[in-house]
């Protein structure tokens, strides 16, 4: 490393400019005869810190800039019936919505509809056997399936048999 703070600042500025221009940290470290870690540390010293406050500040500035653009181009779109200005206003509004998170997906309550299941073949055969074995317990139900018991419960009712 160098001895003077000015040399360190100049080196940090050089590293920053080289990285901004697209040069790799490895290439810079070879030229400066330092480690990639030292290049990264230099960038940590020179690049702005990204904190929540910094993000909030940047978003607020962008929103003010976008509001200024909307003011200019909205007037042009309405007064001069300028289609391009109108499209630009829409794009600006989309950008504002994105910055504010207004377009993020909302949680939706999903309503599940279950269709009435038809009785399986096994259940239909069982019901037919029970109707034949005990015809006095079954009568014709309203829908004609013959599965209603004497109490109108829609099924053969309680049974002492185990399945």
N, C-alpha and C positions, 0 to 999 in steps of 0.2 A: 504494500500500500504506500501511498505518498505521504509526505510529512505535513504539507500545508492544507488548511481547510479550503483555500481557493482552488487548489489542485484537485481536491476531492469533489468539490462542486462542479468543476469543469469536467471531471471524469464522469460524474453522475449525469450531467447534461449530455455528454457524448453518448453514454450508454442509452439514455432515454431516446435521443434522436435516432440512434441506430435501430433500436427496437421498434420505434414508431414507423420507420421506413421499411420494416419487414425483415430485418436481419435477425438471424437466430442468436439466442443467448450463447450457444456453444461457439459460434463464429466470433462473436465479440470477445468471449473469454480467451480464445486463442490469440487474438490480436493484442489484447491487453495483458496477456500472461497472468490470468487470474482464474479462479474457479467459476463455474456456472452459478454456484451459490452466491458468490460475491456480486455477480451481475444481478441476480435476483434481489439481493439486499439493497443494491443501489436503486433498483426500480421501486422497492418498497419505500425508500427515502424520498424519491422524487414524485411518484404518482400520488394523486389525491386519495385520501382515505375514504372508503365507501362505508359510511355509517347510515343508520336509519335517518338521522337528521340531515345528512348530505343528500340522501335519496329524496326526502321530503322537500328540501330546498330546490333541488333540480326539477322535481315534478311541478312545484309551484311556479317556478320560472317558465317552464314549458307551457303550462296552462295560460299564463299571462301573455306569452308570445302568440299562442294559438287564438286567444280572444282578440288580440289586435288584428290578426289576419282575417278572422271571421268578420269583424267590423267592416273592413275594407271590401272584402270580396262578397259579402252578403249584400251590401248596398249596390255593388256593380251587378250582381246577379238579378236583383229585383228591379232596379231602376233602368238598366240597359238590356234587360232580358238576355243576359249573357249566360249561355248554357255552360261554358267552361268554368266560369266563376261559380256557378251553382254546384257543379261537380266538385270543385275544389273545397267549397264550404262543407259538402257532405264528407269528404275525406278528412277535413279538419275535425269535424264532429266525431267521426269514427276514431280518430287518434285521441281526442279528449276522453272518449268513453273507454278506450283501452288503458289510458294512463290512470283513470279513476277506478278501473276494474268493473265497469258497468256491464261489459259484455261477457263476463265470466259466467259459466253455466251455473244455474241455480239448482238446488236440490229439489227434485220433484218427487212427490209421493206417488208411487206407482200403484195403480189400482189393478188388481189381478181379478179377472173374471174367470170363474171355473164353470165349465159347461156341466150340465147334469149328466152324470155318467149313466150309460145304459147298463142294465144288469148283464153280467157276464153269462156266457153259455151255461156255466156250472150253476149259477144262481137261478137261471130260468128253468133248468132241468129239476133242480131241487124244489122250486115252487110248484112245478107241475106234479111232481111226485106227492108233495104234501097235499095238494088239492085233491088228488085221487085218493090218498089214504084217509083224509079227513074232510070230505066234501061238506059236512055240516058246519065246519068252522069258517069256510070261505064263501064269499058271495062276490058278485061282479062289482068291481070298483067303478068309479065315474069314468075313468079313461079306458075301461074295457080290458085291463090286463089281468083281472081275476086274482089280484094279489092282496086285496084288502081283507082284513080279518073282521070278525063281527063287531069289533069296537071301532072300526074305521081307521085303524092306525097305519094302513098301507103295507102291512106285512103279516106274516103268519103268527105273530105274537110270541109270547114266551113259550119255551119248550123245555122239557126235562131232559132232552137228549143232549149229549155232548158231541162236539164236532171233531 
